[in-house]
Amino acid sequence: MSQTRELVLSPEIAYQEEALGRWLKQYPPFGKDVPFRMVRRSIDARGRQVKIRLLVEALSTEAPALYIQPDRMVANAPEIHIIGAGPAGLFAALECIALGYKPVIFERGKSVRERRRDLVRITREGEVNPDSNYCFGEGGAGTYSDGKLYTRASKRGDVRKVLEQLVYFGAHADILLDAHPHIGTNKLPGIIEDIRNFIRQCGGEVHFDCKVTELRVENNRVSAVQLQGNAWVPVQALLVATGHSARDVFELLHQANIALEAKPFALGVRIEHPQALIDSMQYHCDVRDPYLPAASYSIVQQASGRGVYSFCMCPGGIIAPCATENGEVVTNGWSPSKRNNPFANSGFVVELRPEDALPGGPDAFGLLRLQQQVERQAHALGGGGQIAPAQRMVDFVRGKLSNTLPDCSYLPGVKSVELHALFPGFIHSRLQEAFKALSKKMPAYYTNEAILVGPESRTSSPVRIPRSPETRSHPACSNLFPVGEGAGYAGGIVSAAIDGALSATAAAQFLKP
């Protein structure tokens, strides 16, 4: 029977396994040679002295096992087709195999390794490949964006199962115990590659550079999909797991008369501070304890009746160019596994509602048009390529052009611009209002050492693909299963993975004789 103990320790002991083992020997049931594992670890920085809260279990545990039978072969099994090889698509494929179905994945982009050349081209030349970029390609947007695994999706499915499978495929076991688990963009590619290899070893198929360009809908079912190059592939069950930036897929569905609807999302800026400043603010110190990780933060503020909040905070991170087309500028953030870069960045965004939609086409696309408008304006203000408009934080609040800009991790480069020219007035004014409030609540945070880089516009999908809560299929298309972030039902790697697995189960149930 397992026995646990809650501890409050210094970072020096909590983050060194050998030191922790020595410390535990003084407490029953821990003693000489008693194996243990950490169940949960979190940072308590409320006092002057930062403490680490641990839940430790005195029970030997083996490394997580794969829940799929290792000899499972599905090469000749009934097929379930999946569009998109992000976390939703990959974990849907794993679930298909576990259930005895053959997953066939169509991914518009390249393999995780081959994507790197196109990412370099974006940074160095400002040239975007619309099918291979930070959003499109094997592993999806999360692969080269950050790898955060914190989620509030525990009521939707088995979070632990997803984390254990990631550990099985190569993630560090720390993700099983940290309150805010994180893999790191430098570690994720190898994990994703191993998942893909496993899918193929079991008889599944993963096709790259394989863009779906049309759907054939007959009798309220998708009967076939057309691939780039005009080949048609018949389908019995189709999962659409294309991510929050696949605008062409929304258009494809619209052309097939498959109903869509506008979905609220959030839009704003990437804000970057020196990491040392955030460390000092959060840990109440001049210099961060060497055993502590780079500090993070989470901010929620009301501004004129709207939520304004930090999003995807990246300690020791980098701001990345995440446009999916030429002629637009989009920013996002990521951190390596060690979170050891000199800057901390976060999205800082205003919630948008259906009434904010721009007119001019299908109602479902109204918020998407607003998103596009801001991204294209950012490109115009930046002056070309992927140069992003930027402004110092205090200057932004005061409506003053920044004469100089601080050092910034955004490698394509930034240009000093008054950001009121980038956003509709209701977004700009609420960002200003929120920062003014923070100048009183968090004075260290409110500084001209911070730079605002715009826009942060891909927080989630501005379009939702409807689905029945009972069948998880589209209400008017019985074998079409909308999945993950792009469908509007997930908000990160873990929630997308859970959604993919659950939808694969629903598709398998649909195919049962």
N, C-alpha and C positions, 0 to 999 in steps of 0.2 A: 504494500500500500504506500502510495506516495505521501511524503511529508514536506510541507513548505514552511518557509520563514520569510517574513518581511524585514528588510534591513534599510537603514538610511546611512550611507557611507560617503566618504570623500571620493572625488573623482579618481584620485591616485589608486585607491583600492578597487573601486567599482569597475574600472576599465582595464585592469590587469588581472587576468585569470589566475595567475600564480599567487599574486598577493591576496586575491579574494579567497582562494582555497585555504591559505594559511589563516585568514581571519575567521573563516567558517568553522574551523576545528574547535573553537571554544564554545560552540553552540550545539546542543543536541538537536536533531539526531546526527548532525555532522561530526565527523571525527576522522581519525586516520584512515585513509584509503576509501572513504565513503564518496562515491561519485555524486556529482550534482550537476544541475543545469539551471541557467537563468530562465525564468518564465517570462518576466517582464522587467524592463528597465526604462526609467524616465528621469528627466532632469527637473529638480526643484530649485528654481532661482529666485524664490520669493524673498529670501533673507539676504543678508550681506554675504554670507558664506554659502556658496552653491553646494547643494547636496544631491546625491544620486539615490533614488528610491529603487530598490530591487525586490523582486519576488523570486526566491531561490527554492528549487525543488531537490530534495535528497533522494533522487531516483535516477538510476542509469537509464538513459534513453538512446536508442539507436538513431542513426541518421534517417530522415524521412524516406519512406519507400514510395515508389511510383504506384498509384492506385490502379493502373492498367496492368493487366497480366503481361509479363515481359514477352511471352511467346504469342501474343495476340496478332493475328494476321488478317487483314481485311481487304487484300488486293482484289478478291472476287466477290466481295460483299456488296449489297445495295449502296448506291452512291448518294451522298449529300453534298451539294455544291455550295461553296462559300466564296463570296467576293470580299477580298481584303485579308491580308496577313498581319494585321495588328494583334493586340492581345485578345480582342474578342474573337477574331477569326482563328488564331492559333489554339486558344483554349476550347473553342467549339470543336476544332479538329480532334484534339485529344479526347474530348468527351465522346465524339462520334466513334472513335476507335474503341473506347471502353465499352460502348454499347453494341459493338459489332457491326458498325457501318463504315464505309470507306469515304473519308473526306477528300474532296477535290477542291483545292484553293486556287482561285485566280487572283493574282496580285499585279496591279498595273505597274508597280515600280520594280526596282532591282533587288537582288539579294542584299543582305545586311552589309556585307563587305564591299560590294560593288557600289553601294550608295555613296561611299566616302568620297569618291572622285567628284561627284556632282555637288556634294556639300562644300568641298574645297573650292570649286568653281564659283559657287554662290558668294563665298567670302572674299575670294581674291579678285574675281572678275565682275561680280554683280549680276551674273547670268543664271537664271532659274530654269531648270529642266522641269516642265509641268507634271511629269510622271515620276520624277526621282528627286527628292528634296528632303527637308527636315520633317515633312508631314507624310509623304508617300514613299513606300518601299517596305521591305520586310521588317516586321516589328512595329510599323506604324509610327505615329508622332512621338510616342514615348521613348523609342530606342535611342535617339540622339537628342532628346530634350532634357531628361533628368533621371527618371527611374524611381520617382516617389511611389511608395506603396501604401501610404496612409489612406484610409477610406472609412466612410461612415456607412458602408453598404452591408454591414453584418446581418441586417434583417433580410437582405435579398438572397443571401446564399452563404456558402462556407468560405469565409475569408482564409481561415487556417489552411484549408485544402490548397488554395491557390498559392499561398506562401510556401507550403511544403513542397509543392511541385517545382517552384522556382529554385528552392534549395537543392532539390534532386538534380536539376539541370545546371547547377553551378553557382547559384547565389550563396553568399555567406550566410551561415546560420543565424547571425545577429538579427536578420529580418524577422525571425520568429519571436523575438523578445523585445525589440525596441518599440517604444510607444509610437514613434513616427519612422517606420522602416524606410530604407532608401538603398537602392542598389548602386546607382551611379552610371552615368552614360558611358563610361569607359568599360564597364563590366557587362552591360546588357547585351551588346552584340553577340558575344560568345554564347550566352545563355539562349538567345533566340535561335542562333544557328543550331545548337544542340536539340532544341525542340523540333525544328524543321527536319533535322536528320532522323530523329525518332519517328516522326510522322511518316516519312518515306520508308524507313525500315519496316514499319508495320504494314506497308502496302498502300498508304495514302499518297496523294499527289499534291505537289506544290509547284505552281507554274508562275514564273516571273515574266516581266514585260508582257503581261497578258491582260490588257484592258478590256473590260466589258463595254460595248458601245451601243447595244440595243437589247431590249427585252421583247419577246413574243408572248403576248397574253391572250389566251383562249379560254373561254368558259370560266372566267374568274380564277385562272391559274396561269402561272408562268410556265410555258411549255418548253421554251428554249432561250438561250442567251447567245448574242452574237459577240465574237471576240474581234479585236483589232486585226484586220486582215480578211474579214468577212466570213470566217468559219462560224457555223452555228452548232451549238452543243445542246442536246436535249437535257432537261432537268426534271427531277421529280420533287425535290425540295431545295429551296434556294435561301441561303442566309446572306443578307446584305450587311456587311460589317466594314464599311468603307471609311469610317472616321469623320471628324467634324469639318474637314476642309474639302471634301469631294463634291464640289458644287455641280460638276457635270453629271454626277449620279442623281442628284435631285432633279436636274433637268431631264435626264433619261426617264426617270420614274414619272415625271409630269407628262412627258410626251406619250407614255404608255397609259395615260389616264388613271394612274394610281394616285390616290388622294394624298396630299401633304398638308402640313399646317405650320404656321409660324411658331417659333419657340423662343421664350425670353432667354437672353444671354447677357453678358457683361462686356464692357469695352472701356479702355482707358490707356494707361501708360505702363512701361517698365520703369521702375525706380531703382537706382543703384547707389549704394553707400559703400564707403570703405568697410570691409569686414571688421576691422579693429574697432570702429565706432559702434557697430551693432554688438560686438562682444562686450565692450565697456558698458553699454546701455543695459544689456540683458543680464550680464553676470556681475554688475556692480563692482567693476575692477578697472584698473589702468591697463593691465595686460592679462590676457586670458590664460588660465591655468593650462599647462601643456597637455594635461590628461583630459581636458574638456573638448568636445567637438565644437566646431564653428557654430556660433549662436544663430538662432532663427527667431522669427516673430510672426505673430498673426494679429491683424488689425481689422476691426469692424467699426464703421462709423456711419451715422445717419447724416444725410445732407439734403435738405429740402424735400423730405419725405421719401428719399431713395437710399438704398443700401450702397455704401461705398466701402470696399474692402480689399485687403491684400489677397493675392492669389498666386499659388505655385511659387512660394518663397524658396529661393535657392541660396543657402549659405555657401560661402566660398565658391561662388558660381560664375557663370558667364552669360551674357545676353547674346542670343543667337538670332540670325535672320531666318524667318520661317514663312516667307512668301511662297505661294504655290504657282504663281504666274509672274511673268515679267510685267512691269508697269505698276507694281504694287509693292509696298513695304509693310512687313509684319514682324513684330518682335516676340520672342519667347525667352525662357531662361532654362539653364540646366546646371547641374553640379556634378563633378567627378566623384567617385566613391570616397575619396579622402577629404573632399570639400576644402581644398587647400589653396584656392585662388584668393587673391587679395581683396575681392569685392563680394558684396552680398546684394542680390537683386530680387525683386518681387514684382509681379503684376500689381497694379493698383487701379481698380476698375469700378465703374458705375453700373448698377443693374439697369437693363433695358427692358421695356415692356412692349406689348403689341401695339399700343398707341403711338410708339416712337417710329413705327415702320414708315419707309418711304413709299409713296405711290408709284405706279408705273408698270404694273404687271400683275401676275398671280399674287393674291393676298399672302399666300404662304411664303413668298420670297421677299416681303417688304423689309424685314429686319436684315436679311442677307444683303439687300441692296444698300442699306445704310452701312453695313460692314464694309462692303466693296468701296463705297464712296470715300470712307475714311482712309482705307488702305491706298487707294489711288491718289488721294490728296497728299498722303505722306510721301509717296514716290515723287510727286511734283515738287513738294517743299524740300525734299532731300537733294534734288537736283540731278538724279539719275542713278542707275545701278541699284544697289541696296543701301546707299547712304540714308541714314534715318534722321528725321528732325528731332532736335533735343533742346532742353532748356534747364538751367539750374532751378532747384526746387523753390527757393525763396523768390527768385526772379519770376517764376511762373505765377506765384500767388500775387505778387505785386504788379503783374502785367508789364514786366520790363525785359527787353531783349538782353540775353546774357552776352557780355562782351567777350568772355572766354568760357570754355567748357572744361570741367575737370577730366582727368584721365578716365577712360571708360573701357570696359571689356568687349564692347561691340566692335568686332574686327572690321566689318566693311566701312566703318567710320560714321561719325555724326556731324551734323551741321546745326549751328545755332539758329534757332527759329522761335518766334513767338507762337506757342502751341495753341493759342486761341484760333489760329488760322487752320488748325487741323481738325478740330472737333466742332460739332453742333454746340450752340450756346449752352444748352441744358446739361451737357456732359462737362464742358469746360468749367462752368460756374460751380458745379457740385464737387469737382475735384479740388477747386480752389477752397471751397467751404470746408471740405474734409481736412485739407492740409492746415488751414487756419486753426481748426479745432485741435489737431494734433500738436500744433505749436505750444499749446497750453498743457495738454495731457502728456506729451512725450517731447519735451523741448529739445533733447539731444537728437531726436529723429529729424526735426525740422531744421534743416541746414542747407546752405548753398554748396556744401561739399557733396550733396546728393544731386544726381542728374536724372531728369525725366527723359526717357527715350520712347518715341511713339511710332505706331500704336501697339498696344497689347489688345488684340482683337479676336484671337482664336481661343477664347476661354472655353467655349462649348459651341455646339451647333446652333445656328439661328433658325434651323428648320427641323421639325420632327416628322418622322414617318410613323403614322398611327399603327398600333397593333392591339389586338384583343388581349386583355389580361388573362383570359382563360386558355387560349390556344397559342398566344405569343406570335400569331401570324397577323398579317394585314387584314382588317375587317372585310375588305372587298377582294382579297386575293389569297386564297386559302393556303397556298404552298410557299408564300413569300414571308420570310421571317426577318423583320428589321432588328438589328443587333447593335449594341454598344453606343459609343459617343455620337457617331454620325446619325444614328437613328433617334437620338435624344433620350437614351435610357441608361447612360453611364457617364462618369465624370473622372476617369483615371484608369490606370493600368489594372488594378485589382477589380474595381467594379465592372470594367469592360470584360475582363476574363470571366467573372462570375456570370455576367449576362450572356456571354457567348456559350458557356457550358449549359446553362439553363435552356437557351434557345435550341441548342443541338439536341437536348433531350426532348424538347417539344417537336422538333422536326422528325426525330426517330419515332415518336408516338404517332405522328401524322402518317408515316410510311408503313406502320404496322398493318398487316392484312386484316 
